């Protein structure tokens, strides 16, 4: 009975907020690649996450409503020189990219988009928790085929040109967490990987030596994501970096 009413609450939340493109992630506990020294599992509360990355068309709708974030109007402190560089103008992009993930978006712009939608960027732990699921397993990080498929996608060029939602969804019903674009998280730089992990003052370097701090040294795909995040800044606009949004759920199952 409790599960029934909780499901009704979730459906009501989705309906009232108009978030019909969001998936429910039940939450749980997991040990991230870079956890605490005692390796205690981190609790993840239930949350909603966009099923697909934000597309160029969706971001265009945002820019029309909030023109201060258009390429020629955005304050440079909030967006680098590459911000929306592949767009042909402030409100036009190559038509073949209409349903592809928007990239060359700064953290500031991604955060503003989500907040204007009544959402937020997912936290790093929420994103990693959702991304460790394969099509059939909540935690597939020990599955070599799963990791191999992710790594092969990281080696494929121009994946930002792919159309969102075409691949098969994972256990939670979420698409394209891998093999498309890197994605911003709310606290993307909360974990710094130093080139020399004994140097606690230098947080600007990243390389393979940082893997010494990993809880699971076999999880190379996750290590690449942590290393990438530690190398960027909030105003960076990268061709292979997009985002999606998340939403809190107060009730727990």
N, C-alpha and C positions, 0 to 999 in steps of 0.2 A: 504493500500500500504506500509506504514512504517513497519507494522508487517511482511509483505511478505519479504521485503529486510532484516529485522533483522533476520528472520528465515534463509534466504540464507547465511547471514554472519556467523551464528552459525554453520550451516552445513559445510561451508567452513573451519571454524576453526577446527571442528572435523576432517575433511578430511585431511587438511594440516598437522595437528599435529598427525594424526593417533590415535586419542583418540575415537575410536568407541565403547569403553566400558564405556563411560561417559554419565551421564544424565544431562539435562539442568534444573537448579533450577532458577525460574524467580525472586527470591528475594522478598522483601517486608519489612514490619516492624513487630516487635514482642517485647514483654516484656519478657526477660529471667527470669529464676527462681530467679537468683540473679542479680537484676538490680540496677539502680541508685536510690537515695533517692526519687527523684521526679517522678520515675516510667515512664519516657518518653520512648516511643517505640524506639528500636534500628533499624536503617535502615540496610537492608541486600541487597547489590548489587547483580545482577544476577551472577551466577557462574556455573561451571561444577563440578560434583562430580562423582568419580568412582561408577559404578552401584553395584559393589561387593567389599568386602575386598580383599586386595592383598593375593594371595594364596602362599602356599609353593613352587609350581612349578615356579611361577612368581618371587619369591624372589631368588630361586636357579639360574634362568637366570641372575639376577642382580649380584649374588655372583660370577658367572663364569666370568662375564665381569669386575667386580670390586673386585678382590680377597682380597683386604685389609680389607673387611668387613666379611670375613669368620671367623668362630668361633675361630680357632687357631691363626688367624693373627690380629684380630681387637684389637685396643688399649683398655686396660681395663678401661680407663677413659671414653670411649664412650659406654661401654657395661658391664653389671654386670656378675657375675659368672654363672648365669642361661641362658645367651645368647644362643639361639638355642640349649638348653641342650637336648631336645628330638630328635634332629637329630642324626643319627648314625655316621656321619662324617661331614667334612666341606662341602661336596657337595652331601650328601645323607640324605634322610629323610624316615620314614616309608611310603611305597607306598600308603597305604590307606589314607594318608593325602595329597595326591598330589593336590587335588582341594579343600582342606580345608584352612581356613585362617591361614596364618603364624602368629605365636605368639612367645613369648619370644624374642621380638624385642625391642631394646631400642628406645627412641625418636630420638636419633642421627642417628641410622640406618634407621628408617622410613623416617626421613626428607631427608637424603641423597638419598634414593631410589626415592622419589618423584621428587627431583630436577634433578636427572639423567634422569628422564622420561620427563623433561620439565614441571613438575607440581610443586605442593607444598602440604603440609599438609593442610587440611581445618582448619579454625579458629574455636575456641570453639563455637562462635555464629552461624557460618555457619553450623556446625555439628548439633547443637541443633535445628536450624531452619528447616533443612531437616528432622531431626528425629522426629519432632512434627507432621509430616504428617502420617495419616493412609492411607489405600488403596483408600479412597474416599474423605478425608478432608485434607486441607492444615494444619490446626491446630486442632488436635484431642485431645489436652491435657485435655479437660473437659469431654472427653468420658471415662467413668469408665471401660467399657469393653476393650478399648485400653490400658489403664494403667494396668489393671489386667493382660492382656496377656503379657505385658512387664515384670511385676514383676514375673510372673510365670516362664518366661524364665531365669531371674536372679537366680532363685532357682534351675534350672536344671544343673546338673554337666556335665562336659566334652562336652560342646556345641562347643568347638573349633574343635571337630572331625567332625562336620557336613560339608557337601559340600556346597559351596557358590552358590547362585543363584537358589536354589531349592524352597525357600519360595516365597510367592507372593510379588511383588514390591509395594512400597507405591505410593502416588499420583504423585511423580516426576519420578517414574520408577526406584527407588533405592531399592536394596535388602539388607537385613540382617543388618540393622542399630541396630536392637534389637535382643535379643534371640540367639546371637551367641558369640561374644566377645566384650569386651570393646575396644575402639579405641583411639589411640593417636590423639591429635589435636595440631595445631601449637603453641598455647598459653595455653596448658593444665593446667598450674599452675597459670593462671592470676587471678583466684578466689580462695582464701584460706578460708576454713571453720574452724574456731577455736572452740575448745571445750567450750570455754567461750567467746561468741561473743563480750563481752565488753573489752576484752583484745586485743588491736590492735597490740601489739608487738609480740604476740605468734601466729605464723602461721603454726605451725607444728602439731597441734592437730585437730582432726575432730571427731564429734559425733553428736547425735541427737540435742544437744543444738544449733548447727549451723542452724537448720531449722527455728530458730526465724528470720533469715534474708531473708527468702524466700518470693517472691512476691505471690506465689500460694502454700499455705501449703498443698493442696491436691495432688500436683504433686510429689509424693514420688519417683517415678521412676527416674525423673530428679534429685531429691535431691541425690539419691544414686550415680548417675554418677558424680555430682559435688563433693561429699564427697570422692569418689574413686580417682578422679583426684587430689584432694588436698593432698592425702596421698602418692603420688608417686614422684619419682625423674627421671630426664631425662635418667639416665643410668640404670634404672630398666628394667628387662626382666622378664615378668610375663606370666605364662602359659595361662591366659585368656585375654591377651591384644594384639591386632593386630592393623591394620591401613588400611586406604585407602587414595587416593590422591584427590586433587581438582585443579581447574584451573580458572584463572580470565577471565572474559568477559568484554570488554571495553564498548560495546554498551548496552544501556538500552532500554527495551520495555516500 
